[in-house]
């Protein structure tokens, strides 16, 4: 049993030692937007975006799109969740994104990659600098292994 604990600690340390701080900018343009009135003050907005993400300290430089659901609750709170697919000249990746009610920052987490981005791991937060009904831009930061 002790050997499994020791191996677990070693693998955790190795995994952490390959992580590094990563950060950059993102932008999105809305391609499709549909708001559904669910009744009793609740709406669900479905949107599709196209955009880019850039970084000076990671491989997170690509273009692609996101599918996002925005749930507006009667108490004024909003819950956002979605997934993005991004492509570079030598690989692709998929991530999940979201923002919980009352939070000023959203979250992101890489799910999988291909090509030079196979094994790309990362997660962190993002904020929005500017947004209107057509475009949005912001910053992202977190821990990445590439």
N, C-alpha and C positions, 0 to 999 in steps of 0.2 A: 504494500500500500504506500509506504514511504517513497518508493521509487517513482510511483505515478505522480505524487505531489511534487517531488524534485523535478521530474521531467516537465510537468506543467509549468512550474516556475521558470525553468530554463527557456521553454518555448515562448512564454509570455515576455521574458526579457529580450529574447531575440527579435520577436515581433515588434516590440516597442523600439528597439534600437534602430530598426529600419524606417520608422516613421519620422517625418520631418514636418515642420510647419509649412503650409502652402496657403496661397492667397491669390486673389485676382479680382477681375471685374466680369460682369455678365450683362447681357442686354437681350430683350425680347420684343418682338412685334406681334400683336394679336392678329391671327389669320381668321379665326372663327370664334364667335361668342354667342351663347344662348342662355338666357336666364329663365328658369322655370319657377313659377310661384307654387310652392308646396302647401300654401294655406297657413292660417294662424300666424302670420308674420314671418314665415320661414321661406327663404328662396335658395335655390341651388343654381349656381352659374357654372356652365361648362365652357371651357375655352381651350383653344389650340394656339400655340405660339411657334414662331421661328426666331432663332437668335444665335448668340455666340457666347462663349466663355473664354477668357484669356488669363494667362498667368506667366509671371517671370520666374517662378521658382518651382514649377511642377509641369507635368505633361497635360494639364487641364487647359488645352488650347484647341478649340473645335467649334464647329457650327452644327446646328441641328434643330430640334423642336421639342416641345413639351405638351403634354395633355394635363390640364389642371381642373380640379373641382373646387369651387368656393361655396361653402355652406354658410349662409347668413342666418343667424338665430334671432328669435324675437327679442331677446335681451340686448341686442346690439353686438354680440360677440360674433366673430368670424373664425371658421376653421378652414384651412386650405390644405389640399393634398394633391400630389401628382407624381408624374414620372417623366423623365427626359431621356432622349437618345441623342448622342453627339458623335460627330465623325471628324477624323483628321485624315491626312493623306496616307497614313499607315496604320489606322486602327479605329475602333469605335468603343463607346461605353454607354451604359445605361445607369441612371441613378434615380433615387426617389427624392422628392422635395416636399416640404410642407411648412405650415405655420399654425401653431396652436392658439386658441383664444387667449387674448390678453398679452401675448408675447410680442415684443418689438422686433425680434429676429426670427427668421425661419431656420429650418434645418435641411441638410442634404446628406446623402450617403450613397456612395458608389455601390452598385450591385454586381456588375460584371463588365469585362472588357474583352476586346479581341485584338489581334495583330500585336503591335508594340505596346498596347495597353492591356494585354492579357495579364492578369494578376494585379492590376492597378487597384489599390485599396485607398479609401479616404472617406472622411466624414467631417462635418463641421456645421457652421452657421452662415447665413447670408442676411444682408439688409438691403433695403430699397432706398436709393437716393432720390429717384423721381419716378412717378408713374401717372399715366392718364389712361383713358379708355383704349388707346392704340399702342402705346409703347411703354417700356419700363427699363430702368438701368439700376445697377447696384454693385455691391462688393460682396465677396465671399471669402471665408477663411476656414482653416481647419488643419487636420493632420493627414498627410498623404505618404505613400511609400515610394512614389516615383516622381 
